[in-house]
Amino acid sequence: MLKVARGKVKIEDAGFDWKILGPDVHDADFVAYVSDQDSYNYGGQKCSAQSIIFAHENWMKAGFVDKIKALAERRSLSNLSLSPLISVTNADIDAHIEKLLKIPGAKVLFGGAPIDEPNNIPDVYGSYKPTAVFVPIDGMLKNFELCTTEIFGPF
């Protein structure tokens, strides 16, 4: 392959991508901005989309969720920052959220519903708001496969 590409290599990350936010809170606005871009840009339909954030309680106290929520809620079909979902339907996402919410302590932080602005996206495609679901670490470890199920959408 290197011969064909004349020594040029393009590396693309793929799979279930994580961010780990330790106890030291630095540049919270920037981290929220990058997290919004990594999670919800391209409708969350890129292989390198961020899939999970492990956030120390200090980040939660610093308002990290409010910061990323405010950024995510600016996204819409009309400003072209949301898009139809081609590999998952709203029913698929609803079912996944329902399963996650059965984990003790799990809750929807924001989103959690189809896009409510006017659209003509057929039901065979998805049209979902940027969504974040909180799952406590012990519940995540006990339900690892469910919590790491990749959703190709703004989830």
Order of alpha helices (4+ residues) and beta strands (2+ residues): beta-alpha-beta-alpha-alpha-alpha-beta-beta-alpha-alpha
